[in-house]
Amino acid sequence: MSKMERKEDYGEIYIGKYEFFFKKSYKVINTINDFLIGIWFLIGSILFFYDHLKNIGVWLFIIGSVQLPIRPTIKLVHDFHLRKYLKKGYHNE
């Protein structure tokens, strides 16, 4: 049986003897970043069909490429934040 408890800035999911802990804000930031990367590459690709807009398309590819290393950075920050909670002996009691 699974159970989910929430507080203002984190969520926990209990499934049997396993516990999943996540920061909601990190998930939202990661999703927005992924969405923007897709938008930049899609628009940049469309602009390549028009000779006079190729320069803007290149800049959108550069912006998307700069955002790509942000994805693992967000995940690392989340992991370190999770470790901080766990080191403090965090328990939902």
C-alpha positions in Angstrom: 0.0 0.0 0.0 1.4 3.4 -0.8 0.9 6.6 1.2 1.9 10.1 0.3 2.4 12.9 2.8 3.2 16.5 1.8 4.5 19.6 3.6 5.0 23.0 2.0 8.3 22.3 0.2 8.8 18.6 0.0 6.9 15.4 -0.7 7.3 11.8 0.5 6.0 8.6 -1.0 5.9 5.4 1.1 5.6 2.2 -0.9 6.0 -0.8 1.5 9.4 -0.5 3.2 10.6 2.1 0.6 10.5 5.8 1.0 10.9 8.3 -1.8 11.7 11.9 -0.9 11.7 14.8 -3.3 11.8 18.6 -3.4 8.8 19.9 -5.4 10.6 23.1 -6.4 13.5 21.1 -8.1 11.0 19.1 -10.1 9.3 22.3 -11.4 12.6 23.9 -12.2 13.8 20.8 -14.0 10.5 20.6 -16.0 10.6 24.3 -17.0 14.3 24.0 -18.1 13.5 20.9 -20.2 10.5 22.6 -21.8 12.5 25.7 -22.7 15.3 23.6 -24.2 12.7 21.9 -26.5 11.2 25.3 -27.4 14.6 26.8 -28.3 15.6 23.9 -30.5 12.2 23.6 -32.2 12.0 27.3 -33.0 15.6 27.3 -34.1 15.0 24.4 -36.4 12.0 26.1 -38.0 14.0 29.4 -38.5 16.6 27.4 -40.5 14.1 27.1 -43.3 14.3 30.9 -43.9 17.7 32.3 -45.0 17.1 35.7 -43.4 16.3 34.1 -40.0 19.1 31.5 -39.8 21.2 33.8 -37.5 18.4 33.9 -34.9 18.1 30.1 -35.2 21.8 29.7 -34.4 21.4 31.9 -31.3 18.4 29.8 -30.2 20.6 26.6 -30.6 23.3 28.2 -28.5 20.8 29.1 -25.8 19.4 25.6 -25.8 22.9 24.2 -25.7 23.8 26.4 -22.7 20.7 25.1 -20.9 21.6 21.4 -21.4 24.3 21.3 -18.7 21.9 23.0 -16.3 19.8 19.7 -16.2 22.5 17.7 -14.4 23.3 20.7 -12.2 19.7 20.9 -11.0 19.9 17.2 -10.2 23.2 17.5 -8.3 21.8 20.4 -6.3 18.8 18.3 -5.5 20.9 15.3 -4.4 23.1 17.5 -2.2 20.0 19.0 -0.6 18.5 15.6 0.0 21.7 14.4 1.6 21.6 17.5 3.9 18.2 16.5 5.1 19.2 12.9 5.6 22.4 13.8 7.4 20.4 15.9 9.9 18.4 12.7 10.8 15.3 13.9 9.0 12.3 11.7 9.8 8.6 12.5 9.3 7.3 11.8 12.7 
